[in-house]
């Protein structure tokens, strides 16, 4: 049995602010994120099947990530749900795309949130191998399933 890893890269724009942080990131600011999603499985061996030879169609992976992750995050402002009520109310009144989180919206926590949103949506015959979230050109966080078994 040959197990194969497939990776697809996605990009999205989002802003956040880190509550009680002691540096510049306490202010609302944005990032051009890059997300790498890697799944693992065995290529289908079913002659004449439209997906013969594939672990997962890249198009299906793209649709899943776009629907369950990027649709919510792209061009959103991520704030902890304990942020200033006045700020949240003003942003909502102005019609801004706001995602209130129960966690501090760091790159690390955002990566875990993405994992939680994505993992249940994958077909049973593949599993989520790893995620890599680039917050800047030089900084990223990684999650590996093998590290968490």
C-alpha positions, 0 to 999 in steps of 0.5 A: 500500500502506497500512502501519498501526501497531497498539499494545496496552498491557499491565500487569504487576507484577514486582520486581528488584534491581540487583547492584552498583548504587550507589543504592537500587535495589540492594535488592529492590523492585517496579514496576507496569510498563506495556508498549506493543507496536507492530506494523506491517503492511498490512491484510488485503484478503480479502473474507469472511475473518474478519480482513479489514481487520486488520493483526493481531487485537488478541486474537492480539497479546494472546495472544502477549504474554501467552504469551511475555512476561507469563506469565514476568514477571508477579509474578516477582522478576528477579535477575541469575544472579550474585546471592547463591547463598544468596539464590537458594536461599532464594527457590527453597526458599520457592517464589517465582517467580524469573527469573534473568537473564544481564543486569542487570535494568534497564528497558533490558535488560528491554525488550531481553529482551522484544523477543527473546522476542516478535519470533520469535513474531509472524506473518511478515506483521507486524513489531515496530515498537517497544516502550515499557516504563514502569517508573514513572509518569514513566520509560520505555525505548523500543526502535524497530526502525528504530533498530537496522537 
